[in-house]
Amino acid sequence: MHLFPIPALIIYGLFIVYPILAAFTYSLFDWNGLVRGAFVGLENFKALFSLQPYKDLFWNAFQHNILYFVVQMIVQNGLAFVLAFIIYKKIKGAEFFKIAFFMPRLLSIIVVGFLWKLILNPNFGALNVILGKFGLENLQKAWLGDPDTALMAIILVNSWFGLGFAVLIFLAGIQSIPHELIEAATLDGAKGWKMMSKIIIPLMMPAITIITVLTFIQSFEAFELVYAMQGSQGEPYHSTDTLAIYFYRLAFGGTSGGGSSAIGLGSALAVVLFLFISVFTAILLYFMRKKEVEM
């Protein structure tokens, strides 16, 4: 019986633990291409936060990840909560909507990225064509070519992609509330916003905690969709850079100002990202679980 976990532990060690430890190790050395050079201690970390262009590119990407998280919490999770509550009320067609909202999640994120890249094409994309049909030519844009709209377009596509999963999590949270509690609250005069704020939301905190933590982690690991829609250069003008995209370009794809220590700098960035996600995930879990209510 004690041998059953061994295959899983071996896979976990090879694909999770080893890469993390390797990144820590690589970040402490200078690199000449793929050849490891001298031990430099924390010099790669110092360069990442103090030398140009690394410093500006890091904080630029970091701000984009924060925006990624905030917009997804408001748009994706806010809309998902409303839709989950509507489905819970068993409106006509609720089962159809439950399936329809989850359908995008069945697609590969790369497929979603290329699909929306076509939809947002400034010349023949469906969005600009529809705007033109309704006489809204002034709203037509090169959505992915404009630094003011490119990142927001990607975030909204990601919110569309993740909406169904968030709906299911929230719906499971609402359905886990004993119906007797809701009936008792109704008899006591709770309804509308009072019912929502005093009964439903507090009792749904485990589901809200799960979706908040998952959204945070996904936002700061954002890579596939950005890569599929804009490549690894953060175009236009680094307006779609995220920390994961910047790491990829720094360690493997080259970047302005990059040199022989690119792998070391990339590893240092990976370590910083890992520590940031780990620490703030723990903080989120701590504070949100304090708000959970025992049923």
Secondary structure, DSSP 8 states (H G I E B T S, - for coil): -TTTTHHHHHHHIIIIIHHHHHHHHHTTEEEETTEEEEE-TTHHHHHHHHSTTHHHHHHHHHHHHHHHHHHIIIIIIHHHHHHHHHHHTT-TTHHHHHHHHHGGGGS-HHHHHHHHHHHT-TTT-HHHHHHHHTT-GGG---TTT-TTTHHHHHHHHHHHHHHHHHHHHHHHHHHTS-HHHHHHHHHTT--HHHHIIIIIHHHTHHHHHHHHHHHHHHHHT--HHHHHHHTTTTTTTTTT--HHHHHHIIIII--TT--TTHHHHHHHHHHHHHHHHHHHHHHHHHHHHTT----
